[in-house]
Amino acid sequence: MTRPTSEAEYLARMVPPSVRGVDRRTLLRGALGVGALLGAGGLAACGNGGTSGQGVPTGAVTGTVTVGSNQSDAVPKAAVKAYMDAFSKANAGTTVKINTVDHNTFQENINNYLQGSPDDVFTWFAGYRMQFFAQKGLVGDISDVWANMQGMSDAMKKASTAEDGKQYFVPITNYPWAIFYRKSVFQEKGYEVPKTLDDLTALGAKMKKDGLDPIAFGDKDGWPAMGTFDQLNLRVNGYDFHVSLMAGKEAWTDPKVKKVFDTWAGILPLHQADSLGRTWQEAAQSLQQKKSGMYLLGAFVAQQFGKGAEQDDLDFFTFPEVDSTIGTDAIEAPIDGYMMSARPKNEGAAKKLLQYISQPEAQLLALKADPSVIATNDKADTSGYTALQKKSAEFVKSAKSIAQFMDRDTRPDFASTVMIPAIQDFIKNPKDVDGILTKVEAQKKSIFAS
């Protein structure tokens, strides 16, 4: 694949419809609109992120503040509405207009969206993905929002800071990736939580005999299987190698990477078949319906379980040990939050909203509507946490190293145009690891050289 010569060309190639299952009509149907998708303005200059012209207003704000949201599933969509309504109520005369777009469509079109007529504030992710747009000047500097922020840890601030030392992101929630299961199924069948990869393989064999798909699996949308690669790479090669690989500093043809895929090939038969035709929601429902025994996913898997008894029956364990010298103290816990566009139409209200989102009040409203996530503000009251949330909070807190997720820890163009098809090719033909990784390395060199 040749390197895209423009942002528009990059978007056109970002995810081929044949790979992602999203046709052009679907892409144009969302609330981003044709104007935003095609880009009303010219390309933004590369360099530091967009700068702001005013600080955070001390009093109430007025007018309309627009919010672009990728929280399209019912549960997170309700959570967004809850704290946006609360902000509007606290600021009489201010209207929050939420433009919700299908999660995948939003991510696939984020580049042209930001170059066109973006909303004042929009949902996005911490880490490399935030830094990528800050460097391109497509988002606004919100260091003044952070200046008086209370309750955010140094780790949260670091994850919100770009290479220029300025902040461009406000965290609201995060959640761990782990292997989820139903406690009642494990109790009924006498299953034990596996500590090593050999234990996991043995457990999978037992589940097969019991008529279960050992590991639920759905990669129709391309990104879920990235989590499996990340977990294996963290266990096979460790955190430092993983983040270096994601940053383009290691060769994908390195034997260390091949070992990850070879290890994955060994447990691939434990996964649900025909995964490329199944969404993560459908895979999660197989766990919910007790047709699958386990599922490697983020804690948002709980969204597919009924509140109360069903969610109380959901539990998780960290991905088992592969190498005893590396252990299991590295996890993934992606941070979700908001950014401001480079030239917001209502900057005062946008910054006031971002300040509100950082506070415990807003985050607890998010958690009340969506119990699969945990607050990022340390001052948030955790007494109302569900058992799953409490375990998630302890799990994240006890981790020695925390990764964000492949499509957040590396360049978004590399993740989307290279790794999605590469991993799906592996799932279709796990015997062609050498060929797949040779192609990935060649594409990586081209993309990271830009």
Sine and cosine of phi, psi and omega as CSV:
sin_phi,cos_phi,sin_psi,cos_psi,sin_omega,cos_omega
0.00,0.00,0.77,-0.64,0.06,-1.00
-0.98,0.18,0.44,-0.90,-0.04,-1.00
-0.96,0.30,0.72,-0.69,0.05,-1.00
-0.84,0.54,0.62,-0.78,-0.03,-1.00
-0.99,-0.14,-0.11,0.99,0.03,-1.00
-0.47,-0.88,0.28,-0.96,0.02,-1.00
-0.91,0.42,-0.58,0.81,0.00,-1.00
-0.91,0.42,-0.68,0.73,0.03,-1.00
-0.91,0.42,-0.62,0.78,0.03,-1.00
-0.86,0.51,-0.68,0.73,0.00,-1.00
-0.90,0.43,-0.68,0.73,-0.03,-1.00
-0.86,0.51,-0.54,0.84,-0.02,-1.00
-1.00,-0.07,-0.16,0.99,-0.24,-0.97
-0.77,0.64,-0.75,0.66,0.07,-1.00
-0.58,-0.81,0.96,-0.28,0.01,-1.00
-0.84,0.54,0.70,-0.71,0.00,-1.00
-0.81,0.58,-0.56,0.83,-0.01,-1.00
-0.91,0.42,-0.42,0.91,-0.01,-1.00
-1.00,0.00,-0.69,0.73,-0.13,-0.99
-1.00,-0.05,-0.24,0.97,0.00,-1.00
0.95,0.30,0.42,0.91,0.01,-1.00
-0.84,-0.54,0.91,-0.42,-0.01,-1.00
-1.00,0.05,0.16,-0.99,-0.08,-1.00
-0.90,0.44,-0.56,0.83,0.02,-1.00
-0.89,0.46,-0.64,0.77,0.03,-1.00
-0.89,0.45,-0.66,0.75,-0.04,-1.00
-0.90,0.44,-0.55,0.83,-0.06,-1.00
-1.00,0.05,-0.12,0.99,-0.08,-1.00
-0.98,0.18,-0.37,0.93,-0.10,-0.99
-0.95,0.31,0.14,-0.99,-0.07,-1.00
-0.95,0.30,-0.08,1.00,0.08,-1.00
-0.90,0.44,-0.54,0.84,0.06,-1.00
0.98,0.19,0.35,-0.94,-0.03,-1.00
-0.88,0.47,-0.66,0.75,-0.03,-1.00
-0.87,0.48,-0.70,0.72,-0.01,-1.00
-0.94,0.35,-0.61,0.79,-0.03,-1.00
-0.92,0.39,-0.65,0.76,-0.06,-1.00
-1.00,0.10,-0.31,0.95,0.05,-1.00
1.00,0.04,0.92,-0.39,-0.03,-1.00
-0.99,0.13,-0.38,0.92,-0.05,-1.00
-0.91,-0.42,0.00,-1.00,0.03,-1.00
-0.98,0.19,0.00,-1.00,0.01,-1.00
-0.93,0.38,0.64,-0.77,0.07,-1.00
-0.97,0.25,0.57,-0.82,0.02,-1.00
-0.94,0.34,0.58,-0.81,0.06,-1.00
-0.96,0.29,0.36,-0.93,0.00,-1.00
0.73,-0.68,-0.44,-0.90,-0.03,-1.00
-0.93,0.38,0.36,-0.93,-0.01,-1.00
-0.89,0.46,0.26,-0.96,0.00,-1.00
-0.86,0.50,0.52,-0.85,-0.03,-1.00
-0.98,-0.20,0.41,-0.91,-0.01,-1.00
-0.98,-0.18,0.36,-0.93,-0.03,-1.00
-0.95,-0.32,-0.08,1.00,-0.02,-1.00
-0.46,-0.89,0.32,-0.95,0.01,-1.00
-1.00,0.06,-0.21,-0.98,0.01,-1.00
-0.99,0.16,0.83,-0.56,0.01,-1.00
-0.86,0.51,0.64,-0.77,0.00,-1.00
-1.00,0.08,-0.42,0.91,0.01,-1.00
-0.97,-0.22,-0.17,-0.98,0.02,-1.00
-0.92,0.39,0.47,-0.88,0.02,-1.00
-0.92,-0.38,0.28,-0.96,-0.04,-1.00
-0.72,-0.69,0.10,-0.99,0.03,-1.00
1.00,-0.02,-0.14,-0.99,-0.01,-1.00
-0.98,-0.22,0.73,-0.69,0.12,-0.99
-0.88,-0.47,0.81,-0.59,-0.05,-1.00
-0.99,-0.11,0.59,-0.81,-0.05,-1.00
-0.78,-0.62,0.85,-0.52,0.10,-0.99
-1.00,0.00,0.83,-0.56,-0.09,-1.00
-0.81,-0.59,0.71,-0.71,0.10,-0.99
-0.99,-0.14,0.13,0.99,-0.04,-1.00
-1.00,0.09,0.97,0.24,-0.14,-0.99
-1.00,-0.03,-0.35,0.94,0.05,-1.00
-0.94,0.35,0.44,-0.90,-0.17,-0.99
-0.83,0.55,-0.73,0.69,-0.08,-1.00
-0.92,0.40,-0.82,0.57,0.01,-1.00
-0.91,0.41,-0.49,0.87,0.04,-1.00
-0.90,0.45,-0.66,0.76,0.04,-1.00
-0.92,0.40,-0.58,0.81,0.01,-1.00
-0.90,0.43,-0.71,0.71,0.02,-1.00
-0.86,0.51,-0.72,0.70,-0.01,-1.00
-0.87,0.49,-0.62,0.79,-0.06,-1.00
-0.88,0.48,-0.76,0.65,-0.05,-1.00
-0.99,0.13,-0.37,0.93,0.11,-0.99
-0.95,0.33,-0.63,0.77,0.06,-1.00
-0.89,0.45,-0.64,0.77,0.00,-1.00
-0.90,0.43,-0.62,0.78,0.03,-1.00
-0.91,0.42,-0.70,0.71,0.01,-1.00
-0.87,0.49,-0.64,0.77,-0.01,-1.00
-0.91,0.41,-0.59,0.81,-0.01,-1.00
-0.98,0.21,-0.26,0.96,-0.01,-1.00
-0.81,-0.59,0.98,0.17,-0.03,-1.00
-0.83,0.56,0.72,-0.69,-0.02,-1.00
1.00,-0.09,-0.04,1.00,0.02,-1.00
-0.94,-0.35,0.74,-0.67,0.04,-1.00
-0.90,-0.43,0.78,-0.62,0.09,-1.00
-0.99,-0.15,0.88,-0.48,0.02,-1.00
-0.97,-0.23,0.92,-0.39,-0.04,-1.00
-0.99,-0.11,0.84,-0.54,0.06,-1.00
-0.96,-0.29,0.99,-0.16,-0.07,-1.00
-1.00,-0.04,0.73,-0.68,0.00,-1.00
-0.78,-0.62,0.57,-0.82,0.08,-1.00
-0.70,0.72,0.71,-0.70,-0.13,-0.99
-0.79,0.61,-0.77,0.63,-0.05,-1.00
-0.93,0.38,-0.67,0.75,0.01,-1.00
-0.87,0.49,-0.66,0.75,0.02,-1.00
-0.86,0.52,-0.74,0.67,-0.05,-1.00
-0.92,0.39,-0.62,0.78,-0.03,-1.00
-0.92,0.39,-0.45,0.89,-0.11,-0.99
-0.92,-0.39,0.25,0.97,-0.10,-0.99
-0.88,0.48,-0.58,0.81,-0.04,-1.00
-0.89,0.46,-0.81,0.59,0.00,-1.00
-0.93,0.36,-0.50,0.86,0.07,-1.00
-0.85,0.52,-0.74,0.67,-0.04,-1.00
-0.95,0.31,-0.41,0.91,0.01,-1.00
-1.00,0.05,-0.22,0.98,-0.03,-1.00
-1.00,-0.09,-0.92,-0.39,0.01,-1.00
-0.84,-0.55,0.95,0.30,-0.08,-1.00
-0.94,0.34,0.29,-0.96,0.10,-1.00
-0.93,0.36,0.27,-0.96,0.00,-1.00
-0.87,0.49,-0.67,0.74,-0.04,-1.00
-0.74,-0.67,0.53,-0.85,0.00,-1.00
-0.51,-0.86,0.47,-0.88,0.03,-1.00
-0.95,0.32,0.63,-0.78,0.07,-1.00
-0.31,-0.95,-0.28,-0.96,-0.16,-0.99
-0.80,-0.60,0.47,-0.88,0.03,-1.00
-0.98,0.22,0.11,-0.99,0.11,-0.99
0.99,0.10,-0.56,-0.83,-0.12,-0.99
-0.85,0.53,-0.62,0.78,-0.04,-1.00
-0.91,0.42,-0.58,0.82,0.09,-1.00
-0.93,0.37,-0.72,0.70,-0.02,-1.00
-0.88,0.48,-0.60,0.80,-0.03,-1.00
-0.84,0.54,-0.73,0.68,-0.04,-1.00
-0.98,0.18,-0.46,0.89,0.09,-1.00
-0.91,0.42,-0.68,0.73,-0.01,-1.00
-0.90,0.43,-0.52,0.85,-0.01,-1.00
-0.99,0.11,-0.04,1.00,0.02,-1.00
0.96,0.26,0.37,0.93,-0.08,-1.00
-0.99,-0.11,-0.03,1.00,0.01,-1.00
-0.72,-0.69,0.31,-0.95,-0.10,-0.99
-1.00,-0.07,0.58,-0.81,0.08,-1.00
-0.94,0.34,0.84,-0.54,0.01,-1.00
-0.85,-0.52,0.57,0.82,0.04,-1.00
-0.87,0.50,-0.52,0.85,0.01,-1.00
-0.93,0.36,-0.46,0.89,0.09,-1.00
-0.92,0.38,-0.62,0.78,-0.01,-1.00
-0.97,0.26,-0.37,0.93,-0.13,-0.99
-0.82,0.57,-0.62,0.78,-0.03,-1.00
-0.89,-0.46,0.39,0.92,-0.03,-1.00
-0.97,0.24,0.71,-0.71,-0.01,-1.00
-0.92,-0.39,0.60,-0.80,0.14,-0.99
1.00,0.01,0.01,1.00,0.03,-1.00
-0.99,-0.11,0.77,-0.63,-0.02,-1.00
-0.95,0.31,0.25,-0.97,0.06,-1.00
-0.88,0.47,-0.56,0.83,0.01,-1.00
-0.90,0.44,-0.63,0.77,0.03,-1.00
-0.92,0.38,-0.64,0.77,0.02,-1.00
-0.92,0.40,-0.65,0.76,0.02,-1.00
-0.88,0.48,-0.66,0.75,-0.01,-1.00
-0.94,0.34,-0.23,0.97,-0.02,-1.00
-0.96,-0.27,0.05,1.00,-0.10,-0.99
-0.95,-0.30,0.71,-0.71,0.01,-1.00
-1.00,0.01,0.00,-1.00,-0.05,-1.00
-0.90,0.43,-0.36,0.93,0.02,-1.00
-0.99,0.12,0.04,1.00,0.03,-1.00
1.00,0.09,0.04,1.00,0.00,-1.00
-0.98,-0.19,0.39,-0.92,-0.01,-1.00
-0.99,-0.12,0.65,-0.76,-0.03,-1.00
-0.75,-0.66,0.14,0.99,-0.17,-0.99
-0.55,-0.83,0.59,-0.81,0.09,-1.00
-0.86,-0.52,0.90,-0.43,0.02,-1.00
-0.95,0.30,0.57,-0.82,0.11,-0.99
-0.84,-0.55,-0.68,0.73,0.01,-1.00
-0.59,-0.80,0.34,-0.94,0.22,-0.98
-0.57,-0.82,0.08,-1.00,-0.10,-0.99
-0.30,-0.95,0.48,-0.87,0.00,-1.00
-1.00,-0.01,0.43,-0.90,0.25,-0.97
-0.99,-0.13,0.70,-0.72,-0.01,-1.00
-0.29,-0.96,-0.08,-1.00,0.06,-1.00
-0.99,-0.14,0.90,-0.44,-0.06,-1.00
-0.99,-0.11,0.50,-0.87,0.01,-1.00
-0.42,-0.91,0.25,-0.97,0.06,-1.00
-0.99,-0.10,0.83,-0.56,-0.04,-1.00
-0.85,0.53,-0.62,0.78,-0.04,-1.00
-0.90,0.43,-0.57,0.82,0.02,-1.00
-0.93,0.37,-0.70,0.71,0.01,-1.00
-0.89,0.45,-0.64,0.77,0.00,-1.00
-0.93,0.37,-0.69,0.72,-0.02,-1.00
-0.89,0.45,-0.65,0.76,-0.08,-1.00
-1.00,-0.04,-0.14,0.99,-0.02,-1.00
0.97,0.26,0.45,0.89,0.01,-1.00
-0.98,0.22,0.52,-0.85,0.08,-1.00
-0.89,-0.46,0.55,-0.84,0.01,-1.00
-0.90,0.44,0.82,-0.58,-0.03,-1.00
-0.96,0.28,0.64,-0.77,0.02,-1.00
-0.98,-0.17,-0.46,0.89,-0.02,-1.00
-0.80,-0.60,0.18,-0.98,0.02,-1.00
-0.90,0.44,-0.59,0.81,0.06,-1.00
-0.89,0.46,-0.63,0.78,0.06,-1.00
-0.89,0.46,-0.67,0.74,-0.01,-1.00
-0.90,0.44,-0.67,0.74,0.01,-1.00
-0.90,0.44,-0.68,0.73,0.02,-1.00
-0.90,0.43,-0.65,0.76,0.03,-1.00
-0.90,0.44,-0.67,0.74,0.02,-1.00
-0.86,0.50,-0.63,0.78,0.03,-1.00
-0.90,0.44,-0.64,0.77,0.04,-1.00
-0.90,0.44,-0.69,0.73,-0.02,-1.00
-0.89,0.45,-0.62,0.78,0.04,-1.00
-0.87,0.48,-0.69,0.73,0.02,-1.00
-0.89,0.45,-0.49,0.87,0.00,-1.00
-1.00,0.06,0.10,1.00,0.06,-1.00
0.99,0.10,0.25,0.97,0.02,-1.00
-0.98,-0.21,0.49,-0.87,0.28,-0.96
-0.97,0.23,0.88,-0.47,-0.08,-1.00
-0.83,0.55,-0.74,0.67,-0.05,-1.00
-0.82,-0.57,0.90,-0.43,0.10,-1.00
-0.87,0.49,0.57,-0.82,-0.10,-1.00
-0.40,-0.92,0.80,-0.60,0.06,-1.00
-0.56,-0.83,0.88,-0.48,-0.05,-1.00
-0.79,-0.62,0.51,0.86,0.02,-1.00
-0.87,0.49,-0.59,0.81,-0.04,-1.00
-1.00,0.05,-0.05,1.00,0.13,-0.99
1.00,-0.04,-0.61,0.79,-0.11,-0.99
-1.00,0.06,-0.50,0.87,-0.10,-0.99
-0.84,0.55,-0.64,0.77,-0.04,-1.00
-0.92,0.39,-0.32,0.95,0.09,-1.00
-0.84,0.55,-0.57,0.82,-0.01,-1.00
-0.90,0.44,-0.57,0.82,0.04,-1.00
-0.93,0.38,-0.69,0.73,0.06,-1.00
-0.86,0.51,-0.72,0.69,-0.04,-1.00
-0.85,0.52,-0.74,0.67,-0.03,-1.00
-0.87,0.49,-0.69,0.72,-0.01,-1.00
-0.92,0.39,-0.65,0.76,0.00,-1.00
-0.92,0.40,-0.62,0.78,0.06,-1.00
-0.90,0.44,-0.57,0.82,-0.03,-1.00
-0.99,0.11,-0.57,0.82,-0.04,-1.00
-0.99,0.14,-0.65,0.76,-0.13,-0.99
-0.87,-0.49,-0.19,0.98,0.03,-1.00
1.00,0.00,0.27,-0.96,-0.09,-1.00
-0.88,0.47,-0.73,0.68,-0.08,-1.00
-0.87,0.49,-0.69,0.72,0.02,-1.00
-0.91,0.41,-0.62,0.78,-0.03,-1.00
-0.87,0.49,-0.78,0.63,-0.05,-1.00
-0.93,0.36,-0.51,0.86,0.05,-1.00
-0.93,0.36,-0.62,0.78,0.06,-1.00
-0.90,0.43,-0.69,0.73,0.01,-1.00
-0.90,0.45,-0.51,0.86,-0.02,-1.00
-0.99,0.12,0.05,1.00,0.04,-1.00
0.99,0.14,0.24,0.97,-0.09,-1.00
-1.00,-0.07,-0.14,0.99,0.02,-1.00
-0.87,-0.49,0.41,-0.91,0.01,-1.00
-1.00,0.09,0.72,-0.69,0.05,-1.00
-0.95,0.31,-0.24,0.97,0.07,-1.00
-1.00,0.03,0.00,1.00,0.05,-1.00
-0.86,0.50,0.68,-0.74,0.04,-1.00
-0.81,0.59,-0.44,0.90,0.03,-1.00
-0.89,0.45,-0.63,0.78,0.01,-1.00
-0.95,0.31,-0.65,0.76,0.04,-1.00
-0.86,0.51,-0.60,0.80,0.01,-1.00
-0.89,0.46,-0.57,0.82,0.03,-1.00
-0.88,0.47,-0.76,0.65,-0.02,-1.00
-0.93,0.37,-0.59,0.81,0.06,-1.00
-0.90,0.44,-0.63,0.77,0.05,-1.00
-0.91,0.42,-0.67,0.75,0.03,-1.00
-0.89,0.46,-0.68,0.73,0.00,-1.00
-0.85,0.52,-0.55,0.84,0.00,-1.00
-0.92,0.40,-0.49,0.87,-0.01,-1.00
-0.95,-0.30,-0.02,1.00,0.00,-1.00
-0.85,0.53,-0.58,0.81,0.04,-1.00
-0.89,0.45,-0.26,0.97,0.05,-1.00
-0.99,0.17,-0.22,0.98,-0.06,-1.00
-1.00,0.05,0.44,-0.90,0.10,-0.99
-0.81,0.59,0.69,-0.72,0.03,-1.00
-0.96,0.28,0.28,-0.96,0.07,-1.00
0.85,0.53,0.65,0.76,-0.09,-1.00
-0.92,0.40,-0.44,0.90,-0.06,-1.00
-0.96,0.29,-0.16,0.99,0.07,-1.00
-0.96,-0.28,0.22,0.98,-0.09,-1.00
-0.81,-0.58,0.73,-0.68,0.06,-1.00
-0.98,0.19,0.25,-0.97,0.04,-1.00
-0.90,0.43,-0.55,0.83,0.00,-1.00
-0.90,0.43,-0.65,0.76,0.01,-1.00
-0.92,0.39,-0.62,0.79,0.05,-1.00
-0.91,0.42,-0.67,0.75,0.01,-1.00
-0.89,0.45,-0.58,0.81,0.01,-1.00
-0.92,0.39,-0.47,0.88,0.05,-1.00
-0.94,0.35,-0.53,0.85,0.10,-0.99
-0.94,0.33,-0.68,0.73,0.00,-1.00
-0.88,0.47,-0.58,0.82,-0.03,-1.00
-1.00,0.04,0.08,1.00,0.01,-1.00
0.89,0.45,0.53,0.85,0.09,-1.00
-0.99,-0.10,-0.33,0.94,0.08,-1.00
-0.85,-0.53,0.47,-0.88,-0.06,-1.00
-1.00,-0.02,-0.49,0.87,-0.07,-1.00
-0.55,-0.84,0.26,-0.97,0.08,-1.00
-0.44,-0.90,0.85,-0.52,0.08,-1.00
-1.00,0.06,0.94,-0.34,-0.05,-1.00
-0.28,-0.96,0.07,-1.00,0.11,-0.99
-0.97,0.25,0.26,-0.96,-0.04,-1.00
-0.89,0.46,-0.20,0.98,0.05,-1.00
-0.91,0.41,-0.11,0.99,0.12,-0.99
-0.82,0.58,-0.45,0.89,-0.02,-1.00
-0.89,0.45,-0.35,0.94,0.01,-1.00
-0.89,0.46,-0.37,0.93,-0.02,-1.00
-1.00,-0.03,0.08,1.00,0.02,-1.00
-0.93,-0.37,0.59,-0.81,0.02,-1.00
-0.93,0.38,0.60,-0.80,0.04,-1.00
-0.90,0.44,0.55,-0.83,-0.01,-1.00
0.99,-0.16,-0.81,-0.58,-0.13,-0.99
-0.85,0.52,-0.67,0.74,-0.03,-1.00
-0.91,0.42,-0.74,0.68,0.00,-1.00
-0.93,0.37,-0.53,0.85,0.05,-1.00
-0.92,0.38,-0.38,0.93,-0.01,-1.00
-1.00,0.09,-0.10,0.99,-0.05,-1.00
-1.00,-0.01,0.73,-0.69,0.02,-1.00
-0.62,-0.78,0.09,-1.00,0.00,-1.00
-0.47,-0.88,0.27,-0.96,0.12,-0.99
-0.62,-0.78,0.42,-0.91,-0.02,-1.00
-0.93,0.37,0.44,-0.90,0.02,-1.00
-0.85,0.52,0.74,-0.67,-0.13,-0.99
-0.88,0.47,0.29,-0.96,0.00,-1.00
-0.94,0.35,0.69,-0.72,0.09,-1.00
-0.95,-0.30,-0.65,0.76,-0.02,-1.00
-0.79,-0.62,0.87,-0.50,-0.07,-1.00
-0.91,0.43,-0.38,0.92,0.02,-1.00
-0.98,0.21,-0.26,0.97,-0.01,-1.00
-0.97,-0.25,-0.63,0.78,0.07,-1.00
0.97,0.25,-0.41,-0.91,-0.11,-0.99
-0.73,-0.68,0.43,0.90,-0.08,-1.00
-1.00,0.03,0.09,1.00,0.10,-1.00
-0.96,-0.28,0.75,-0.66,-0.01,-1.00
-0.74,-0.68,0.09,-1.00,0.15,-0.99
-0.92,-0.40,0.74,-0.67,0.03,-1.00
-0.56,-0.83,0.98,0.18,-0.04,-1.00
-0.85,0.53,0.61,-0.79,0.01,-1.00
-0.96,-0.28,0.84,-0.54,0.06,-1.00
-0.98,-0.19,0.47,-0.88,0.01,-1.00
-0.06,-1.00,-0.48,-0.88,-0.11,-0.99
-0.70,-0.71,0.47,-0.88,0.10,-0.99
-0.78,-0.63,0.24,-0.97,0.04,-1.00
-0.93,-0.36,0.64,-0.77,0.03,-1.00
-0.92,0.39,0.31,-0.95,-0.08,-1.00
-0.90,0.44,-0.55,0.84,-0.03,-1.00
-0.73,-0.68,0.95,0.32,-0.02,-1.00
-0.91,0.40,0.58,-0.81,0.01,-1.00
-0.96,0.29,-0.48,0.88,0.02,-1.00
-0.77,-0.64,0.97,0.23,-0.11,-0.99
-0.89,0.45,-0.64,0.77,-0.02,-1.00
-0.87,0.49,-0.75,0.66,0.00,-1.00
-0.92,0.38,-0.58,0.81,0.01,-1.00
-0.88,0.47,-0.72,0.70,-0.01,-1.00
-0.94,0.33,-0.58,0.81,0.06,-1.00
-0.90,0.45,-0.65,0.76,0.02,-1.00
-0.91,0.42,-0.68,0.73,0.01,-1.00
-0.90,0.44,-0.62,0.78,0.06,-1.00
-0.89,0.46,-0.67,0.74,0.01,-1.00
-0.90,0.43,-0.67,0.74,-0.02,-1.00
-0.87,0.48,-0.48,0.88,-0.03,-1.00
-0.97,0.23,-0.21,0.98,-0.13,-0.99
-1.00,-0.01,0.45,-0.89,-0.03,-1.00
-0.81,0.58,-0.61,0.79,-0.05,-1.00
-0.83,0.56,-0.77,0.64,-0.03,-1.00
-0.92,0.40,-0.66,0.75,-0.06,-1.00
-0.92,0.39,-0.58,0.82,0.04,-1.00
-0.94,0.34,-0.51,0.86,0.10,-1.00
-0.92,0.40,-0.62,0.78,0.04,-1.00
-0.90,0.44,-0.68,0.73,-0.03,-1.00
-0.93,0.36,-0.56,0.83,0.00,-1.00
-0.89,0.45,-0.61,0.79,0.00,-1.00
-0.99,0.12,-0.48,0.88,-0.05,-1.00
-0.73,-0.68,1.00,-0.04,-0.07,-1.00
-0.97,0.24,0.14,0.99,0.02,-1.00
-1.00,0.05,-0.17,0.99,-0.07,-1.00
-0.89,-0.45,0.20,-0.98,0.05,-1.00
-0.80,-0.60,0.40,-0.92,-0.04,-1.00
-0.96,0.29,0.51,-0.86,0.06,-1.00
-1.00,-0.07,-0.27,0.96,0.02,-1.00
-1.00,0.07,0.85,-0.53,-0.06,-1.00
-0.90,0.44,-0.32,0.95,-0.03,-1.00
-1.00,0.05,-0.04,1.00,0.01,-1.00
-0.92,0.39,0.66,-0.75,-0.01,-1.00
-0.96,0.28,0.88,-0.47,-0.04,-1.00
-0.99,-0.12,0.08,1.00,-0.06,-1.00
-0.90,0.44,-0.41,0.91,0.00,-1.00
-1.00,-0.06,0.09,1.00,0.00,-1.00
-0.89,0.46,0.58,-0.82,0.16,-0.99
-0.96,0.28,0.19,-0.98,0.03,-1.00
-0.86,0.51,-0.61,0.79,0.00,-1.00
-0.92,0.40,-0.66,0.75,0.01,-1.00
-0.91,0.41,-0.66,0.75,0.01,-1.00
-0.89,0.46,-0.67,0.75,0.02,-1.00
-0.92,0.39,-0.63,0.78,0.03,-1.00
-0.88,0.47,-0.69,0.72,-0.01,-1.00
-0.89,0.47,-0.69,0.73,0.02,-1.00
-0.93,0.38,-0.62,0.79,0.01,-1.00
-0.87,0.49,-0.73,0.68,0.01,-1.00
-0.92,0.38,-0.68,0.73,-0.04,-1.00
-0.89,0.45,-0.57,0.82,-0.08,-1.00
-1.00,0.08,-0.16,0.99,-0.04,-1.00
-0.94,0.34,0.63,-0.78,0.05,-1.00
-0.98,0.18,-0.62,0.78,-0.01,-1.00
-0.71,-0.71,0.65,-0.76,-0.04,-1.00
-0.81,-0.59,0.87,-0.50,0.10,-0.99
-1.00,-0.08,0.28,-0.96,-0.06,-1.00
-0.99,-0.12,-0.55,0.83,-0.05,-1.00
0.74,-0.67,0.53,-0.85,-0.11,-0.99
-0.79,0.61,-0.76,0.65,-0.09,-1.00
-0.97,0.22,0.10,0.99,0.12,-0.99
-0.91,-0.42,-0.43,0.90,-0.06,-1.00
-1.00,0.01,-0.15,0.99,0.01,-1.00
-0.79,-0.61,0.02,-1.00,0.04,-1.00
-0.89,0.46,0.71,-0.71,-0.03,-1.00
-0.89,0.46,-0.55,0.83,0.02,-1.00
-0.93,0.36,-0.61,0.79,0.05,-1.00
-0.91,0.41,-0.69,0.72,0.00,-1.00
-0.88,0.48,-0.71,0.71,-0.12,-0.99
-0.98,0.18,-0.72,0.70,-0.11,-0.99
-1.00,0.06,-0.37,0.93,-0.06,-1.00
-0.94,-0.34,-0.82,0.57,-0.17,-0.99
-0.97,0.26,-0.56,0.83,0.04,-1.00
-0.87,0.49,-0.82,0.57,0.03,-1.00
-0.91,0.42,-0.54,0.84,0.00,-1.00
-0.90,0.43,-0.73,0.69,0.00,-1.00
-0.92,0.39,-0.62,0.79,0.03,-1.00
-0.92,0.38,-0.57,0.82,0.10,-0.99
-0.89,0.45,-0.64,0.77,0.04,-1.00
-0.89,0.45,-0.69,0.73,0.00,-1.00
-0.88,0.48,-0.62,0.79,0.01,-1.00
-0.96,0.29,-0.59,0.81,-0.05,-1.00
-0.60,-0.80,0.99,0.14,-0.05,-1.00
-0.93,0.36,-0.07,1.00,0.00,-1.00
-1.00,0.05,-0.17,0.99,-0.06,-1.00
-0.97,-0.24,0.65,0.76,-0.05,-1.00
-0.87,0.49,-0.71,0.71,-0.03,-1.00
-0.87,0.50,-0.71,0.70,-0.01,-1.00
-0.90,0.43,-0.66,0.75,-0.01,-1.00
-0.90,0.44,-0.72,0.70,-0.06,-1.00
-0.95,0.32,-0.52,0.86,0.08,-1.00
-0.89,0.45,-0.67,0.74,0.02,-1.00
-0.92,0.39,-0.67,0.74,0.02,-1.00
-0.87,0.49,-0.70,0.72,-0.03,-1.00
-0.90,0.44,-0.66,0.75,0.02,-1.00
-0.90,0.44,-0.68,0.74,0.01,-1.00
-0.93,0.37,-0.62,0.79,0.03,-1.00
-0.86,0.50,-0.72,0.69,-0.02,-1.00
-0.86,0.52,-0.65,0.76,0.00,-1.00
-0.92,0.40,-0.73,0.68,-0.07,-1.00
-0.93,0.36,-0.73,0.69,-0.06,-1.00
-0.96,0.29,-0.20,0.98,0.06,-1.00
-0.99,0.13,-0.20,0.98,-0.06,-1.00
-0.99,0.17,0.00,0.00,0.00,0.00
